[in-house]
């Protein structure tokens, strides 16, 4: 990864963290952990479960691979901290504000999230 791409990704992660915190959520950027990476940003929910965000600021979209990465990192986060986690991918919307970034998760993850959070 080039230094420019790394800086672009880091800025996007910071933008996500700031946006979520500014809107009343408990978000934090996560430290890089090499082969046992635990995601880019975590969002702690009222239930103490955690959304583990895989942030992607790229021109091309490989959502299947991004979702796989998010799930792997969510599992590592869960193993490290013992929290229930839900993997999500946030992709930058080119030329649009951070509020218009795209959030993706599998339908299965959405159903688990809704049930566990008492939303369905």
Backbone atoms as SQL, in Angstrom:
CREATE TABLE atoms (id INTEGER PRIMARY KEY, chain TEXT, resi INTEGER, resn TEXT, atom TEXT, x REAL, y REAL, z REAL);
INSERT INTO atoms VALUES
  (1, 'A', 1, 'UNK', 'N', 0.863, -1.177, 0.000),
  (2, 'A', 1, 'UNK', 'CA', 0.000, 0.000, 0.000),
  (3, 'A', 1, 'UNK', 'C', 0.901, 1.229, 0.000),
  (4, 'A', 2, 'UNK', 'N', 0.635, 2.167, -0.888),
  (5, 'A', 2, 'UNK', 'CA', 1.432, 3.383, -0.953),
  (6, 'A', 2, 'UNK', 'C', 1.112, 4.285, 0.232),
  (7, 'A', 3, 'UNK', 'N', 2.048, 5.194, 0.521),
  (8, 'A', 3, 'UNK', 'CA', 1.840, 6.136, 1.632),
  (9, 'A', 3, 'UNK', 'C', 0.608, 7.003, 1.384),
  (10, 'A', 4, 'UNK', 'N', 0.378, 7.377, 0.129),
  (11, 'A', 4, 'UNK', 'CA', -0.787, 8.207, -0.200),
  (12, 'A', 4, 'UNK', 'C', -2.088, 7.444, 0.067),
  (13, 'A', 5, 'UNK', 'N', -2.124, 6.163, -0.321),
  (14, 'A', 5, 'UNK', 'CA', -3.327, 5.362, -0.081),
  (15, 'A', 5, 'UNK', 'C', -3.549, 5.125, 1.404),
  (16, 'A', 6, 'UNK', 'N', -2.458, 4.912, 2.140),
  (17, 'A', 6, 'UNK', 'CA', -2.572, 4.717, 3.591),
  (18, 'A', 6, 'UNK', 'C', -3.120, 5.979, 4.250),
  (19, 'A', 7, 'UNK', 'N', -2.624, 7.139, 3.826),
  (20, 'A', 7, 'UNK', 'CA', -3.105, 8.417, 4.383),
  (21, 'A', 7, 'UNK', 'C', -4.581, 8.628, 4.045),
  (22, 'A', 8, 'UNK', 'N', -4.969, 8.287, 2.827),
  (23, 'A', 8, 'UNK', 'CA', -6.363, 8.419, 2.392),
  (24, 'A', 8, 'UNK', 'C', -7.265, 7.529, 3.245),
  (25, 'A', 9, 'UNK', 'N', -6.826, 6.291, 3.489),
  (26, 'A', 9, 'UNK', 'CA', -7.601, 5.373, 4.315),
  (27, 'A', 9, 'UNK', 'C', -7.691, 5.839, 5.757),
  (28, 'A', 10, 'UNK', 'N', -6.577, 6.335, 6.302),
  (29, 'A', 10, 'UNK', 'CA', -6.564, 6.823, 7.686),
  (30, 'A', 10, 'UNK', 'C', -7.489, 8.022, 7.857),
  (31, 'A', 11, 'UNK', 'N', -7.492, 8.916, 6.876),
  (32, 'A', 11, 'UNK', 'CA', -8.382, 10.081, 6.950),
  (33, 'A', 11, 'UNK', 'C', -9.845, 9.643, 6.927),
  (34, 'A', 12, 'UNK', 'N', -10.163, 8.672, 6.085),
  (35, 'A', 12, 'UNK', 'CA', -11.535, 8.180, 6.004),
  (36, 'A', 12, 'UNK', 'C', -11.958, 7.552, 7.334),
  (37, 'A', 13, 'UNK', 'N', -11.069, 6.769, 7.943),
  (38, 'A', 13, 'UNK', 'CA', -11.364, 6.174, 9.249),
  (39, 'A', 13, 'UNK', 'C', -11.621, 7.270, 10.290),
  (40, 'A', 14, 'UNK', 'N', -10.784, 8.303, 10.293),
  (41, 'A', 14, 'UNK', 'CA', -10.965, 9.422, 11.233),
  (42, 'A', 14, 'UNK', 'C', -12.273, 10.149, 10.973),
  (43, 'A', 15, 'UNK', 'N', -12.620, 10.316, 9.697),
  (44, 'A', 15, 'UNK', 'CA', -13.887, 10.974, 9.345),
  (45, 'A', 15, 'UNK', 'C', -15.083, 10.173, 9.860),
  (46, 'A', 16, 'UNK', 'N', -15.008, 8.845, 9.736),
  (47, 'A', 16, 'UNK', 'CA', -16.086, 7.977, 10.228),
  (48, 'A', 16, 'UNK', 'C', -16.200, 8.118, 11.742),
  (49, 'A', 17, 'UNK', 'N', -15.076, 8.015, 12.423),
  (50, 'A', 17, 'UNK', 'CA', -15.064, 8.131, 13.888),
  (51, 'A', 17, 'UNK', 'C', -15.653, 9.469, 14.330),
  (52, 'A', 18, 'UNK', 'N', -15.198, 10.548, 13.739),
  (53, 'A', 18, 'UNK', 'CA', -15.663, 11.887, 14.104),
  (54, 'A', 18, 'UNK', 'C', -17.159, 12.036, 13.839),
  (55, 'A', 19, 'UNK', 'N', -17.612, 11.593, 12.671),
  (56, 'A', 19, 'UNK', 'CA', -19.026, 11.709, 12.317),
  (57, 'A', 19, 'UNK', 'C', -19.900, 10.958, 13.326),
  (58, 'A', 20, 'UNK', 'N', -19.528, 9.746, 13.650),
  (59, 'A', 20, 'UNK', 'CA', -20.313, 8.953, 14.596),
  (60, 'A', 20, 'UNK', 'C', -20.317, 9.590, 15.984),
  (61, 'A', 21, 'UNK', 'N', -19.157, 10.023, 16.464),
  (62, 'A', 21, 'UNK', 'CA', -19.086, 10.664, 17.781),
  (63, 'A', 21, 'UNK', 'C', -19.865, 11.975, 17.807),
  (64, 'A', 22, 'UNK', 'N', -19.755, 12.751, 16.740),
  (65, 'A', 22, 'UNK', 'CA', -20.493, 14.020, 16.663),
  (66, 'A', 22, 'UNK', 'C', -22.008, 13.811, 16.681),
  (67, 'A', 23, 'UNK', 'N', -22.435, 12.593, 16.315),
  (68, 'A', 23, 'UNK', 'CA', -23.861, 12.283, 16.282),
  (69, 'A', 23, 'UNK', 'C', -24.293, 11.402, 17.456),
  (70, 'A', 24, 'UNK', 'N', -23.513, 11.453, 18.535),
  (71, 'A', 24, 'UNK', 'CA', -23.923, 10.834, 19.789),
  (72, 'A', 24, 'UNK', 'C', -23.599, 9.363, 19.975),
  (73, 'A', 25, 'UNK', 'N', -22.758, 8.814, 19.116),
  (74, 'A', 25, 'UNK', 'CA', -22.390, 7.406, 19.253),
  (75, 'A', 25, 'UNK', 'C', -20.995, 7.290, 19.857),
  (76, 'A', 26, 'UNK', 'N', -20.696, 6.128, 20.367),
  (77, 'A', 26, 'UNK', 'CA', -19.418, 5.875, 21.030),
  (78, 'A', 26, 'UNK', 'C', -18.506, 5.127, 20.056),
  (79, 'A', 27, 'UNK', 'N', -17.762, 5.875, 19.242),
  (80, 'A', 27, 'UNK', 'CA', -16.909, 5.284, 18.217),
  (81, 'A', 27, 'UNK', 'C', -15.442, 5.571, 18.523),
  (82, 'A', 28, 'UNK', 'N', -14.575, 4.641, 18.108),
  (83, 'A', 28, 'UNK', 'CA', -13.138, 4.877, 18.240),
  (84, 'A', 28, 'UNK', 'C', -12.396, 4.157, 17.129),
  (85, 'A', 29, 'UNK', 'N', -11.340, 4.805, 16.670),
  (86, 'A', 29, 'UNK', 'CA', -10.455, 4.150, 15.696),
  (87, 'A', 29, 'UNK', 'C', -9.698, 3.070, 16.417),
  (88, 'A', 30, 'UNK', 'N', -9.481, 1.980, 15.726),
  (89, 'A', 30, 'UNK', 'CA', -8.799, 0.843, 16.327),
  (90, 'A', 30, 'UNK', 'C', -7.352, 0.771, 15.852),
  (91, 'A', 31, 'UNK', 'N', -6.457, 0.318, 16.728),
  (92, 'A', 31, 'UNK', 'CA', -5.058, 0.198, 16.326),
  (93, 'A', 31, 'UNK', 'C', -4.876, -0.928, 15.312),
  (94, 'A', 32, 'UNK', 'N', -3.940, -0.754, 14.419),
  (95, 'A', 32, 'UNK', 'CA', -3.633, -1.816, 13.466),
  (96, 'A', 32, 'UNK', 'C', -3.022, -2.985, 14.233),
  (97, 'A', 33, 'UNK', 'N', -3.400, -4.196, 13.844),
  (98, 'A', 33, 'UNK', 'CA', -2.939, -5.366, 14.591),
  (99, 'A', 33, 'UNK', 'C', -2.378, -6.454, 13.684),
  (100, 'A', 34, 'UNK', 'N', -1.923, -6.076, 12.494),
  (101, 'A', 34, 'UNK', 'CA', -1.303, -7.048, 11.595),
  (102, 'A', 34, 'UNK', 'C', -2.241, -8.162, 11.188),
  (103, 'A', 35, 'UNK', 'N', -1.771, -9.401, 11.325),
  (104, 'A', 35, 'UNK', 'CA', -2.552, -10.556, 10.878),
  (105, 'A', 35, 'UNK', 'C', -3.782, -10.803, 11.748),
  (106, 'A', 36, 'UNK', 'N', -3.849, -10.208, 12.913),
  (107, 'A', 36, 'UNK', 'CA', -5.006, -10.348, 13.813),
  (108, 'A', 36, 'UNK', 'C', -5.744, -9.015, 13.926),
  (109, 'A', 37, 'UNK', 'N', -5.840, -8.297, 12.802),
  (110, 'A', 37, 'UNK', 'CA', -6.493, -6.980, 12.781),
  (111, 'A', 37, 'UNK', 'C', -7.909, -7.086, 13.325),
  (112, 'A', 38, 'UNK', 'N', -8.303, -6.096, 14.120),
  (113, 'A', 38, 'UNK', 'CA', -9.613, -6.117, 14.772),
  (114, 'A', 38, 'UNK', 'C', -10.568, -5.073, 14.195),
  (115, 'A', 39, 'UNK', 'N', -10.299, -4.610, 12.977),
  (116, 'A', 39, 'UNK', 'CA', -11.169, -3.638, 12.327),
  (117, 'A', 39, 'UNK', 'C', -10.551, -2.259, 12.318),
  (118, 'A', 40, 'UNK', 'N', -11.261, -1.314, 11.722),
  (119, 'A', 40, 'UNK', 'CA', -10.773, 0.060, 11.588),
  (120, 'A', 40, 'UNK', 'C', -11.405, 0.998, 12.607),
  (121, 'A', 41, 'UNK', 'N', -12.692, 0.815, 12.860),
  (122, 'A', 41, 'UNK', 'CA', -13.433, 1.654, 13.808),
  (123, 'A', 41, 'UNK', 'C', -14.403, 0.742, 14.558),
  (124, 'A', 42, 'UNK', 'N', -14.558, 0.982, 15.856),
  (125, 'A', 42, 'UNK', 'CA', -15.573, 0.250, 16.615),
  (126, 'A', 42, 'UNK', 'C', -16.634, 1.230, 17.081),
  (127, 'A', 43, 'UNK', 'N', -17.871, 0.745, 17.154),
  (128, 'A', 43, 'UNK', 'CA', -18.988, 1.541, 17.649),
  (129, 'A', 43, 'UNK', 'C', -19.665, 0.715, 18.735),
  (130, 'A', 44, 'UNK', 'N', -19.568, 1.176, 19.977),
  (131, 'A', 44, 'UNK', 'CA', -20.173, 0.455, 21.092),
  (132, 'A', 44, 'UNK', 'C', -21.635, 0.849, 21.209),
  (133, 'A', 45, 'UNK', 'N', -22.498, -0.150, 21.233),
  (134, 'A', 45, 'UNK', 'CA', -23.934, 0.058, 21.291),
  (135, 'A', 45, 'UNK', 'C', -24.411, 0.104, 22.741),
  (136, 'A', 46, 'UNK', 'N', -25.634, 0.525, 22.969),
  (137, 'A', 46, 'UNK', 'CA', -26.189, 0.589, 24.326),
  (138, 'A', 46, 'UNK', 'C', -26.146, -0.768, 25.010),
  (139, 'A', 47, 'UNK', 'N', -26.275, -1.834, 24.233),
  (140, 'A', 47, 'UNK', 'CA', -26.254, -3.191, 24.777),
  (141, 'A', 47, 'UNK', 'C', -24.839, -3.671, 25.086),
  (142, 'A', 48, 'UNK', 'N', -23.835, -2.851, 24.781),
  (143, 'A', 48, 'UNK', 'CA', -22.409, -3.189, 24.882),
  (144, 'A', 48, 'UNK', 'C', -21.917, -4.079, 23.750),
  (145, 'A', 49, 'UNK', 'N', -22.786, -4.462, 22.838),
  (146, 'A', 49, 'UNK', 'CA', -22.327, -5.123, 21.618),
  (147, 'A', 49, 'UNK', 'C', -21.584, -4.068, 20.799),
  (148, 'A', 50, 'UNK', 'N', -20.823, -4.514, 19.816),
  (149, 'A', 50, 'UNK', 'CA', -19.961, -3.604, 19.063),
  (150, 'A', 50, 'UNK', 'C', -20.127, -3.818, 17.562),
  (151, 'A', 51, 'UNK', 'N', -20.295, -2.717, 16.840),
  (152, 'A', 51, 'UNK', 'CA', -20.196, -2.760, 15.382),
  (153, 'A', 51, 'UNK', 'C', -18.720, -2.632, 15.061),
  (154, 'A', 52, 'UNK', 'N', -18.186, -3.581, 14.318),
  (155, 'A', 52, 'UNK', 'CA', -16.785, -3.527, 13.899),
  (156, 'A', 52, 'UNK', 'C', -16.788, -3.106, 12.438),
  (157, 'A', 53, 'UNK', 'N', -16.229, -1.920, 12.194),
  (158, 'A', 53, 'UNK', 'CA', -16.275, -1.304, 10.866),
  (159, 'A', 53, 'UNK', 'C', -14.992, -1.582, 10.091),
  (160, 'A', 54, 'UNK', 'N', -15.161, -2.067, 8.880),
  (161, 'A', 54, 'UNK', 'CA', -14.085, -2.166, 7.905),
  (162, 'A', 54, 'UNK', 'C', -14.308, -1.004, 6.945),
  (163, 'A', 55, 'UNK', 'N', -13.410, -0.021, 6.972),
  (164, 'A', 55, 'UNK', 'CA', -13.558, 1.187, 6.151),
  (165, 'A', 55, 'UNK', 'C', -12.805, 1.021, 4.838),
  (166, 'A', 56, 'UNK', 'N', -13.454, 1.388, 3.738),
  (167, 'A', 56, 'UNK', 'CA', -12.837, 1.267, 2.417),
  (168, 'A', 56, 'UNK', 'C', -13.003, 2.569, 1.640),
  (169, 'A', 57, 'UNK', 'N', -11.873, 3.158, 1.287),
  (170, 'A', 57, 'UNK', 'CA', -11.847, 4.370, 0.483),
  (171, 'A', 57, 'UNK', 'C', -11.116, 4.028, -0.810),
  (172, 'A', 58, 'UNK', 'N', -11.800, 3.338, -1.692),
  (173, 'A', 58, 'UNK', 'CA', -11.205, 2.886, -2.951),
  (174, 'A', 58, 'UNK', 'C', -12.143, 3.195, -4.112),
  (175, 'A', 59, 'UNK', 'N', -11.575, 3.239, -5.293),
  (176, 'A', 59, 'UNK', 'CA', -12.392, 3.482, -6.487),
  (177, 'A', 59, 'UNK', 'C', -13.179, 2.239, -6.879),
  (178, 'A', 60, 'UNK', 'N', -12.560, 1.070, -6.707),
  (179, 'A', 60, 'UNK', 'CA', -13.239, -0.171, -7.083),
  (180, 'A', 60, 'UNK', 'C', -13.893, -0.795, -5.851),
  (181, 'A', 61, 'UNK', 'N', -14.946, -1.541, -6.089),
  (182, 'A', 61, 'UNK', 'CA', -15.655, -2.183, -4.995),
  (183, 'A', 61, 'UNK', 'C', -15.599, -3.692, -5.165),
  (184, 'A', 62, 'UNK', 'N', -15.105, -4.345, -4.149),
  (185, 'A', 62, 'UNK', 'CA', -15.055, -5.804, -4.104),
  (186, 'A', 62, 'UNK', 'C', -15.783, -6.229, -2.831),
  (187, 'A', 63, 'UNK', 'N', -17.089, -5.993, -2.807),
  (188, 'A', 63, 'UNK', 'CA', -17.854, -6.110, -1.573),
  (189, 'A', 63, 'UNK', 'C', -17.763, -7.487, -0.939),
  (190, 'A', 64, 'UNK', 'N', -17.772, -8.525, -1.722),
  (191, 'A', 64, 'UNK', 'CA', -17.669, -9.867, -1.143),
  (192, 'A', 64, 'UNK', 'C', -16.386, -9.995, -0.316),
  (193, 'A', 65, 'UNK', 'N', -15.278, -9.529, -0.850),
  (194, 'A', 65, 'UNK', 'CA', -14.000, -9.570, -0.134),
  (195, 'A', 65, 'UNK', 'C', -14.026, -8.641, 1.082),
  (196, 'A', 66, 'UNK', 'N', -14.596, -7.463, 0.941),
  (197, 'A', 66, 'UNK', 'CA', -14.677, -6.525, 2.060),
  (198, 'A', 66, 'UNK', 'C', -15.505, -7.110, 3.206),
  (199, 'A', 67, 'UNK', 'N', -16.626, -7.748, 2.878),
  (200, 'A', 67, 'UNK', 'CA', -17.462, -8.366, 3.910),
  (201, 'A', 67, 'UNK', 'C', -16.721, -9.520, 4.598),
  (202, 'A', 68, 'UNK', 'N', -15.954, -10.273, 3.821),
  (203, 'A', 68, 'UNK', 'CA', -15.156, -11.357, 4.408),
  (204, 'A', 68, 'UNK', 'C', -14.137, -10.780, 5.389),
  (205, 'A', 69, 'UNK', 'N', -13.459, -9.697, 4.987),
  (206, 'A', 69, 'UNK', 'CA', -12.494, -9.048, 5.872),
  (207, 'A', 69, 'UNK', 'C', -13.174, -8.543, 7.143),
  (208, 'A', 70, 'UNK', 'N', -14.329, -7.918, 6.980),
  (209, 'A', 70, 'UNK', 'CA', -15.049, -7.379, 8.139),
  (210, 'A', 70, 'UNK', 'C', -15.426, -8.499, 9.102),
  (211, 'A', 71, 'UNK', 'N', -15.872, -9.624, 8.579),
  (212, 'A', 71, 'UNK', 'CA', -16.261, -10.740, 9.440),
  (213, 'A', 71, 'UNK', 'C', -15.044, -11.306, 10.172),
  (214, 'A', 72, 'UNK', 'N', -13.942, -11.474, 9.468),
  (215, 'A', 72, 'UNK', 'CA', -12.713, -11.980, 10.101),
  (216, 'A', 72, 'UNK', 'C', -12.263, -11.045, 11.214),
  (217, 'A', 73, 'UNK', 'N', -12.235, -9.747, 10.930),
  (218, 'A', 73, 'UNK', 'CA', -11.790, -8.768, 11.924),
  (219, 'A', 73, 'UNK', 'C', -12.759, -8.680, 13.095),
  (220, 'A', 74, 'UNK', 'N', -14.042, -8.829, 12.829),
  (221, 'A', 74, 'UNK', 'CA', -15.046, -8.848, 13.882),
  (222, 'A', 74, 'UNK', 'C', -14.817, -10.046, 14.810),
  (223, 'A', 75, 'UNK', 'N', -14.496, -11.195, 14.227),
  (224, 'A', 75, 'UNK', 'CA', -14.204, -12.389, 15.030),
  (225, 'A', 75, 'UNK', 'C', -12.957, -12.179, 15.897),
  (226, 'A', 76, 'UNK', 'N', -11.923, -11.550, 15.340),
  (227, 'A', 76, 'UNK', 'CA', -10.718, -11.261, 16.117),
  (228, 'A', 76, 'UNK', 'C', -11.037, -10.290, 17.260),
  (229, 'A', 77, 'UNK', 'N', -11.868, -9.286, 16.991),
  (230, 'A', 77, 'UNK', 'CA', -12.271, -8.326, 18.023),
  (231, 'A', 77, 'UNK', 'C', -13.002, -9.065, 19.146),
  (232, 'A', 78, 'UNK', 'N', -13.939, -9.921, 18.758),
  (233, 'A', 78, 'UNK', 'CA', -14.718, -10.682, 19.730),
  (234, 'A', 78, 'UNK', 'C', -13.806, -11.547, 20.599),
  (235, 'A', 79, 'UNK', 'N', -12.852, -12.221, 19.970),
  (236, 'A', 79, 'UNK', 'CA', -11.928, -13.078, 20.708),
  (237, 'A', 79, 'UNK', 'C', -11.055, -12.265, 21.671),
  (238, 'A', 80, 'UNK', 'N', -10.638, -11.093, 21.237),
  (239, 'A', 80, 'UNK', 'CA', -9.754, -10.261, 22.064),
  (240, 'A', 80, 'UNK', 'C', -10.489, -9.619, 23.235),
  (241, 'A', 81, 'UNK', 'N', -11.700, -9.113, 23.003),
  (242, 'A', 81, 'UNK', 'CA', -12.409, -8.339, 24.020),
  (243, 'A', 81, 'UNK', 'C', -13.619, -9.042, 24.637),
  (244, 'A', 82, 'UNK', 'N', -14.048, -10.168, 24.068),
  (245, 'A', 82, 'UNK', 'CA', -15.191, -10.889, 24.614),
  (246, 'A', 82, 'UNK', 'C', -16.532, -10.215, 24.393),
  (247, 'A', 83, 'UNK', 'N', -16.594, -9.291, 23.463),
  (248, 'A', 83, 'UNK', 'CA', -17.838, -8.575, 23.155),
  (249, 'A', 83, 'UNK', 'C', -18.563, -9.248, 22.001),
  (250, 'A', 84, 'UNK', 'N', -19.884, -9.165, 22.014),
  (251, 'A', 84, 'UNK', 'CA', -20.663, -9.566, 20.843),
  (252, 'A', 84, 'UNK', 'C', -20.400, -8.510, 19.779),
  (253, 'A', 85, 'UNK', 'N', -20.132, -8.942, 18.551),
  (254, 'A', 85, 'UNK', 'CA', -19.821, -7.988, 17.489),
  (255, 'A', 85, 'UNK', 'C', -20.667, -8.242, 16.245),
  (256, 'A', 86, 'UNK', 'N', -20.790, -7.178, 15.446),
  (257, 'A', 86, 'UNK', 'CA', -21.469, -7.241, 14.155),
  (258, 'A', 86, 'UNK', 'C', -20.557, -6.581, 13.130),
  (259, 'A', 87, 'UNK', 'N', -20.140, -7.327, 12.092),
  (260, 'A', 87, 'UNK', 'CA', -19.258, -6.742, 11.077),
  (261, 'A', 87, 'UNK', 'C', -20.022, -5.897, 10.066),
  (262, 'A', 88, 'UNK', 'N', -19.493, -4.714, 9.757),
  (263, 'A', 88, 'UNK', 'CA', -20.056, -3.853, 8.719),
  (264, 'A', 88, 'UNK', 'C', -18.931, -3.282, 7.880),
  (265, 'A', 89, 'UNK', 'N', -19.251, -2.949, 6.657),
  (266, 'A', 89, 'UNK', 'CA', -18.306, -2.304, 5.746),
  (267, 'A', 89, 'UNK', 'C', -18.836, -0.909, 5.461),
  (268, 'A', 90, 'UNK', 'N', -17.972, 0.092, 5.579),
  (269, 'A', 90, 'UNK', 'CA', -18.336, 1.459, 5.202),
  (270, 'A', 90, 'UNK', 'C', -17.453, 1.841, 4.029),
  (271, 'A', 91, 'UNK', 'N', -18.087, 2.184, 2.905),
  (272, 'A', 91, 'UNK', 'CA', -17.341, 2.590, 1.708),
  (273, 'A', 91, 'UNK', 'C', -17.604, 4.055, 1.420),
  (274, 'A', 92, 'UNK', 'N', -16.550, 4.735, 1.002),
  (275, 'A', 92, 'UNK', 'CA', -16.635, 6.154, 0.692),
  (276, 'A', 92, 'UNK', 'C', -17.460, 6.353, -0.565),
  (277, 'A', 93, 'UNK', 'N', -18.316, 7.336, -0.530),
  (278, 'A', 93, 'UNK', 'CA', -19.090, 7.723, -1.708),
  (279, 'A', 93, 'UNK', 'C', -18.329, 8.876, -2.366),
  (280, 'A', 94, 'UNK', 'N', -17.753, 8.640, -3.494),
  (281, 'A', 94, 'UNK', 'CA', -16.920, 9.627, -4.193),
  (282, 'A', 94, 'UNK', 'C', -17.642, 10.950, -4.406),
  (283, 'A', 95, 'UNK', 'N', -16.981, 12.027, -3.984),
  (284, 'A', 95, 'UNK', 'CA', -17.508, 13.365, -4.210),
  (285, 'A', 95, 'UNK', 'C', -18.653, 13.757, -3.289),
  (286, 'A', 96, 'UNK', 'N', -18.972, 12.894, -2.316),
  (287, 'A', 96, 'UNK', 'CA', -20.076, 13.175, -1.412),
  (288, 'A', 96, 'UNK', 'C', -19.557, 13.302, 0.019),
  (289, 'A', 97, 'UNK', 'N', -20.396, 13.796, 0.911),
  (290, 'A', 97, 'UNK', 'CA', -19.983, 13.989, 2.299),
  (291, 'A', 97, 'UNK', 'C', -19.861, 12.663, 3.032),
  (292, 'A', 98, 'UNK', 'N', -19.228, 12.696, 4.191),
  (293, 'A', 98, 'UNK', 'CA', -19.082, 11.497, 5.019),
  (294, 'A', 98, 'UNK', 'C', -20.455, 10.924, 5.382),
  (295, 'A', 99, 'UNK', 'N', -21.434, 11.767, 5.549),
  (296, 'A', 99, 'UNK', 'CA', -22.788, 11.310, 5.894),
  (297, 'A', 99, 'UNK', 'C', -23.383, 10.437, 4.790),
  (298, 'A', 100, 'UNK', 'N', -22.858, 10.542, 3.582),
  (299, 'A', 100, 'UNK', 'CA', -23.391, 9.776, 2.454),
  (300, 'A', 100, 'UNK', 'C', -22.559, 8.543, 2.121),
  (301, 'A', 101, 'UNK', 'N', -21.610, 8.190, 3.011),
  (302, 'A', 101, 'UNK', 'CA', -20.854, 6.944, 2.843),
  (303, 'A', 101, 'UNK', 'C', -21.837, 5.780, 2.897),
  (304, 'A', 102, 'UNK', 'N', -21.480, 4.688, 2.278),
  (305, 'A', 102, 'UNK', 'CA', -22.367, 3.527, 2.206),
  (306, 'A', 102, 'UNK', 'C', -22.019, 2.519, 3.289),
  (307, 'A', 103, 'UNK', 'N', -23.031, 1.983, 3.951),
  (308, 'A', 103, 'UNK', 'CA', -22.858, 0.973, 4.995),
  (309, 'A', 103, 'UNK', 'C', -23.458, -0.329, 4.487),
  (310, 'A', 104, 'UNK', 'N', -22.671, -1.422, 4.568),
  (311, 'A', 104, 'UNK', 'CA', -23.119, -2.709, 4.056),
  (312, 'A', 104, 'UNK', 'C', -22.854, -3.803, 5.087),
  (313, 'A', 105, 'UNK', 'N', -23.817, -4.677, 5.232),
  (314, 'A', 105, 'UNK', 'CA', -23.653, -5.898, 6.024),
  (315, 'A', 105, 'UNK', 'C', -24.494, -6.966, 5.355),
  (316, 'A', 106, 'UNK', 'N', -24.246, -8.209, 5.704),
  (317, 'A', 106, 'UNK', 'CA', -25.074, -9.265, 5.130),
  (318, 'A', 106, 'UNK', 'C', -26.464, -9.211, 5.769),
  (319, 'A', 107, 'UNK', 'N', -27.432, -9.753, 5.089),
  (320, 'A', 107, 'UNK', 'CA', -28.789, -9.809, 5.628),
  (321, 'A', 107, 'UNK', 'C', -28.810, -10.658, 6.897),
  (322, 'A', 108, 'UNK', 'N', -28.025, -11.713, 6.928),
  (323, 'A', 108, 'UNK', 'CA', -27.928, -12.555, 8.116),
  (324, 'A', 108, 'UNK', 'C', -27.417, -11.747, 9.314),
  (325, 'A', 109, 'UNK', 'N', -26.373, -10.935, 9.109),
  (326, 'A', 109, 'UNK', 'CA', -25.848, -10.092, 10.185),
  (327, 'A', 109, 'UNK', 'C', -26.894, -9.074, 10.624),
  (328, 'A', 110, 'UNK', 'N', -27.602, -8.497, 9.671),
  (329, 'A', 110, 'UNK', 'CA', -28.653, -7.538, 10.010),
  (330, 'A', 110, 'UNK', 'C', -29.716, -8.186, 10.895),
  (331, 'A', 111, 'UNK', 'N', -30.147, -9.380, 10.543),
  (332, 'A', 111, 'UNK', 'CA', -31.169, -10.071, 11.339),
  (333, 'A', 111, 'UNK', 'C', -30.654, -10.366, 12.747),
  (334, 'A', 112, 'UNK', 'N', -29.409, -10.837, 12.865),
  (335, 'A', 112, 'UNK', 'CA', -28.822, -11.094, 14.190),
  (336, 'A', 112, 'UNK', 'C', -28.790, -9.804, 15.004),
  (337, 'A', 113, 'UNK', 'N', -28.378, -8.725, 14.374),
  (338, 'A', 113, 'UNK', 'CA', -28.290, -7.420, 15.028),
  (339, 'A', 113, 'UNK', 'C', -29.669, -6.956, 15.509),
  (340, 'A', 114, 'UNK', 'N', -30.662, -7.025, 14.629),
  (341, 'A', 114, 'UNK', 'CA', -32.006, -6.566, 14.979),
  (342, 'A', 114, 'UNK', 'C', -32.598, -7.378, 16.130),
  (343, 'A', 115, 'UNK', 'N', -32.426, -8.682, 16.083),
  (344, 'A', 115, 'UNK', 'CA', -32.949, -9.543, 17.154),
  (345, 'A', 115, 'UNK', 'C', -32.237, -9.256, 18.478),
  (346, 'A', 116, 'UNK', 'N', -30.914, -9.231, 18.445),
  (347, 'A', 116, 'UNK', 'CA', -30.142, -9.040, 19.669),
  (348, 'A', 116, 'UNK', 'C', -30.379, -7.670, 20.300),
  (349, 'A', 117, 'UNK', 'N', -30.593, -6.653, 19.469),
  (350, 'A', 117, 'UNK', 'CA', -30.800, -5.303, 19.981),
  (351, 'A', 117, 'UNK', 'C', -32.268, -5.016, 20.295),
  (352, 'A', 118, 'UNK', 'N', -33.112, -6.046, 20.144),
  (353, 'A', 118, 'UNK', 'CA', -34.526, -5.886, 20.469),
  (354, 'A', 118, 'UNK', 'C', -35.275, -4.998, 19.494),
  (355, 'A', 119, 'UNK', 'N', -34.822, -4.978, 18.258),
  (356, 'A', 119, 'UNK', 'CA', -35.422, -4.100, 17.250),
  (357, 'A', 119, 'UNK', 'C', -36.340, -4.836, 16.287),
  (358, 'A', 120, 'UNK', 'N', -36.584, -6.098, 16.544),
  (359, 'A', 120, 'UNK', 'CA', -37.517, -6.816, 15.667),
  (360, 'A', 120, 'UNK', 'C', -38.332, -7.794, 16.456);
